[in-house]
Amino acid sequence: MLQFTDSTNYRHSIDTDKVSNVVIRPQNSDFVAAFHFGGTHVVAATVDKTTAEFIQTKLADLKEPQQ
């Protein structure tokens, strides 16, 4: 489960087991993180640079092989 707060102070909890793709793109001085699920379901959130980096780090940690 990935949890973060967006630029409007809404708290998001994303079930990473159900995410098929994540796109993080710049938008002005912020970033938009779009979490794609099966079908046409997408959760998009505007976040600051620190939160975008946090999301990228947490997603990368999920890809680490289990020891």
Secondary structure as the mmCIF struct_conf table of DSSP 4:
data_model
#
loop_
_struct_conf.conf_type_id
_struct_conf.id
_struct_conf.beg_label_comp_id
_struct_conf.beg_label_asym_id
_struct_conf.beg_label_seq_id
_struct_conf.end_label_comp_id
_struct_conf.end_label_asym_id
_struct_conf.end_label_seq_id
STRN STRN1 LEU A 2 THR A 5
TURN_TY1_P TURN_TY1_P1 SER A 7 THR A 8
BEND BEND1 ASN A 9 ASN A 9
STRN STRN2 ARG A 11 ILE A 14
HELX_RH_3T_P HELX_RH_3T_P1 THR A 16 LYS A 18
STRN STRN3 ASN A 21 GLN A 27
TURN_TY1_P TURN_TY1_P2 ASN A 28 SER A 29
STRN STRN4 ASP A 30 HIS A 36
BEND BEND2 GLY A 38 GLY A 38
TURN_TY1_P TURN_TY1_P3 GLY A 39 THR A 40
STRN STRN5 VAL A 42 VAL A 47
HELX_RH_AL_P HELX_RH_AL_P1 LYS A 49 LEU A 62
TURN_TY1_P TURN_TY1_P4 LYS A 63 LYS A 63
BEND BEND3 GLU A 64 GLU A 64
HELX_LH_PP_P HELX_LH_PP_P1 PRO A 65 GLN A 66
#
